[in-house]
Amino acid sequence: MIALQKPLILASNSPRRKQLLTDAGFDFTVEVLPTDESFPATLPAEQVADFISKEKVEMFRGIRPDAIVLTADTIVVANHEILGKPADRDEAFRMLQMLSGQTHTVITSVSLLSADNIETVSDVAEVTFSALEEWEITRYIEHYKPFDKAGSYGIQEWIGMVAVEKIEGSFYTIMGLPVHIVYKLLKPYFIS
């Protein structure tokens, strides 16, 4: 494990983020505070993940001055529309139909709070899907239930294996945690 000067808190219930942070060699605990993930309607799409990530980390200001708090937020943008987590099967189906045969953008922002300082960095990836048939979309939704995923899919799952033709950017950004950015943000806190 990589030793840090302060305890690390991951403020996310995402199993993918937990696994990636563990695989990167960090010891951490998980603490999540309820956060309103809405954003101003006038906010440009490329700033939404930053805004929500900062809102999540801001909840910890003054609560855990003894720790480093890490938050993240991922959005998918297709045809100028932000695709969040689907509310139900119909919405998941609609989102995946929208992504079928198209290129979309995935933006993941991470925020780090230490003492009273907040740093937020975002990373962008472009993902191109091949055309999906209706039965393929239905199969994916039935077997993988992607209701906790922005854009209704997890790239590490079946749909990523069979439908993703091209990626420009970090695979881990698409998964929800740009590990290379997290590593750089945490590096000043390493105990050598």
N, C-alpha and C positions, 0 to 999 in steps of 0.2 A: 504493500500500500504506500501511496505517496503521503508523507507526513505534512500537515499544514499547521500554521501558527495558531489557528483557531478552529473550533469544530465547524464542519460544513453541514449546512441544512439544505436539502433539496425540497423546495416548496412545490411539489408536483406529485400527483398520484399516478402518473403515467408509468406503466410497467416498462415501456420502452426506454424512457429517460432513466429510470432506476438501473436498468440493465446496462445501458451505455456508460453511465457514470461509474458503475462497478467495474465494467470491463476496462475503463480507462485508468483504473488503479486507485480510485478515491474511496475513502471511508466516509460515510455520511449518515445522517438520520433524515427521516422524512417528516416534515411538518407542513400542513396545508391550512391556510386561513381562508374563509369564504371571501371571494372577491367578485365584484360585479365586472363581468367581462364585456359589457357593452362599451361602445365607443361613439364619438360624435359622428353623425351622418356625413358631415363635410370633410372628415379626415381622409386624406388620400390613402388608397389601399396599401401602398408600400410603407405607410407609417403605422398601420393598425397593430401589427404584431409587437412593435416597439412600445406602443401605448399600453397595450394589455399587459405585457411583460413588466413594465414599470409599475403599473397599478398593483400587480401581484406582489412585487418586492416591497413596494411602499407600505403595504400592510404590516410589514415586520419592523419598520423604522421605530426605534425606541423600545421594541419588545425584546429583541435578541442582540444587544450590543456586543455580547461576548462571542458571537458567531459570525460566520460568513453565510449569507443566504443567497441561494441560486434559484431563479425562476426562469421560465421559458414560455413562449407562446408560438404556435405555428398556424399560419393561414395558407389557404390555397386560393389562387386567383385565376379564374378562367373567364374569358370574354368580358373582362372588366368587372366581374362579379366575385365577391368574396364568398368562398364556400367554407363554412364552418363545419361543426359537427352536425350530422343529420339528425333530425327530430324523430324520424321513423323510416320504415322500409321504402316508402314511396319517395321520400326526399333523397334517400341514399341512391335509389335507382335513377332519379332525375340527375343527380350530380354526376354519377358515373357515366350516364349517357352523354352529358355535356363534355366530359373528359375524353370520351371515346374518339379516337382518330385525330386528336388535337394535341397541341403543346400548351401546357399550363405552367404557372409560376408557383413555387413554394417558398414562403418566407418564414424563417424561424428567427426569433429574437430571444436573446438571453440577457438577463439582468443580474448583476451581482451587487449585493449590499454588504459593506463592511464598515463598521462604526457608523458614520453618517454619510458615507460616500456611496453613490449609486453609479454604476457603469452599465450601459446598455449597448449591445452590439447586435446587428442583424446580419443574416447571411441569406443569399438568394440562390435558388436552383431552378433550372428549367427541366421539365419532364415531358417527354413525348410518348403518348399512348398509341398503340395500334387500334384499329377499329374493333370494337367489342360487339358481339352478338347479344341479343336480349337474354338468352339462356345463360351466357357466361356471366353477365352482371347478376342475374338472379342466383346462380350457383354461388358466386362469391359472397353475396349478402347473406344467403342462407347458412353457409358454412363458417364465415368469418365474423359476421355481425359487427360491421365497422362503425358502430354508432358513437364511438368515443374518439373518432379520428376526423381531423379536418379533411374535407374533400371526399369523405366516405371511403378512404382506402389506406392501407398500410403497405408501403413499398416492399417491406420484408416478407409479405405474405404472398399467397398464390397469384394474386392479380399482378403484383410486381414482377413475378417470374415470367408470366405469360404475356403480359400486355405492354410492359415498358420497353420501348424501342431505343430510347436515347435519354441520357441524363447529362446535363451541363451543370456542374457544381457538385457539392458534397452529398453523397448518399445519406450521411448522418443528419444533414440539415433536413432532408426529406423525411427521415424517420422521426424528427422532432427535437434533436439536440445536436447542434454543430460542435462536436467534441473538440475539434481543433481550436475553436474560439474559446470554449470553456477552459481548455488547458492553458491558453495564453492569459486569460483573465485571472486564473488561479495561481499562475507561476510566481508572481511577486509574494505569495503567501507560503511558498514551499519552505520547509525546513531542510537545509542542505546537510 
